[in-house]
Amino acid sequence: MIELEYVEIDGLLYPNIEAGMENIENDLGKYGMLRLRYLHEQKPEMFRELLLTGKLAEHCKQIDQTAFDRVERLQTDWFKAHPIPTEDTMERIQLWTQAQNIADEFVLAELIYT
């Protein structure tokens, strides 16, 4: 059960809800926005609970930072196993794109869509 604080106005109790969502879209990166959209569309009860407790923005920012860090680490590890050639520009671009796609796939499966 969600515990909320209430404010009395004219004899009625209203929940004191601060969403903290004013500029959330400006503060979130790619992965934070994906998590926000996923929670809103696929897990409405979790979205509602985080929103009502004022933890939604913090949760999405934390997921965004964790996902970004993990993508960086996965790409670094991938480039250690697959050295980038210095002479072939197209191959460098292909390897970088492949590393980005692999890292994205892992992060989306492990952090965003869970």
Backbone hydrogen bonds, N-H to C=O, Kabsch-Sander energy under -0.5 kcal/mol:
donor,donor_aa,acceptor,acceptor_aa,energy
4,L,2,I,-0.6
7,V,14,Y,-3.1
9,I,7,V,-0.6
9,I,12,L,-3.0
12,L,9,I,-1.8
14,Y,7,V,-2.8
14,Y,12,L,-0.5
16,N,5,E,-3.5
17,I,15,P,-1.4
18,E,16,N,-0.6
19,A,17,I,-0.5
24,I,21,M,-0.8
26,N,23,N,-0.7
27,D,23,N,-1.3
28,L,24,I,-1.4
33,M,29,G,-2.2
34,L,30,K,-2.0
35,R,31,Y,-2.2
36,L,32,G,-2.4
37,R,33,M,-2.5
38,Y,34,L,-2.5
39,L,35,R,-2.9
40,H,36,L,-2.2
41,E,37,R,-2.5
42,Q,38,Y,-3.3
43,K,38,Y,-0.9
43,K,39,L,-1.0
47,F,43,K,-2.5
48,R,44,P,-2.7
49,E,45,E,-2.1
50,L,46,M,-2.6
51,L,47,F,-2.4
52,L,48,R,-2.9
53,T,49,E,-1.9
54,G,51,L,-0.9
55,K,50,L,-2.3
56,L,50,L,-1.2
59,H,55,K,-2.5
60,C,56,L,-2.5
61,K,57,A,-2.3
62,Q,58,E,-2.3
63,I,59,H,-2.4
64,D,60,C,-2.4
65,Q,61,K,-2.3
66,T,62,Q,-2.6
67,A,63,I,-2.8
68,F,64,D,-2.3
69,D,65,Q,-2.4
70,R,66,T,-2.4
71,V,67,A,-2.6
72,E,68,F,-2.3
73,R,69,D,-2.3
74,L,70,R,-2.8
75,Q,71,V,-2.6
76,T,72,E,-2.3
77,D,73,R,-2.5
78,W,74,L,-2.4
79,F,75,Q,-2.7
80,K,76,T,-1.5
81,A,77,D,-1.5
82,H,78,W,-1.8
89,T,87,E,-0.8
92,R,88,D,-1.9
93,I,89,T,-2.3
94,Q,90,M,-2.4
95,L,91,E,-2.6
96,W,92,R,-2.5
97,T,93,I,-2.6
98,Q,94,Q,-2.5
99,A,95,L,-2.5
100,Q,96,W,-2.4
101,N,97,T,-2.5
102,I,98,Q,-2.4
103,A,99,A,-2.4
104,D,100,Q,-2.6
105,E,101,N,-2.3
106,F,102,I,-2.1
107,V,103,A,-2.5
108,L,104,D,-3.0
109,A,105,E,-2.0
110,E,106,F,-2.6
111,L,107,V,-2.8
112,I,107,V,-1.5
113,Y,108,L,-2.7
114,T,111,L,-0.5
114,T,112,I,-0.6
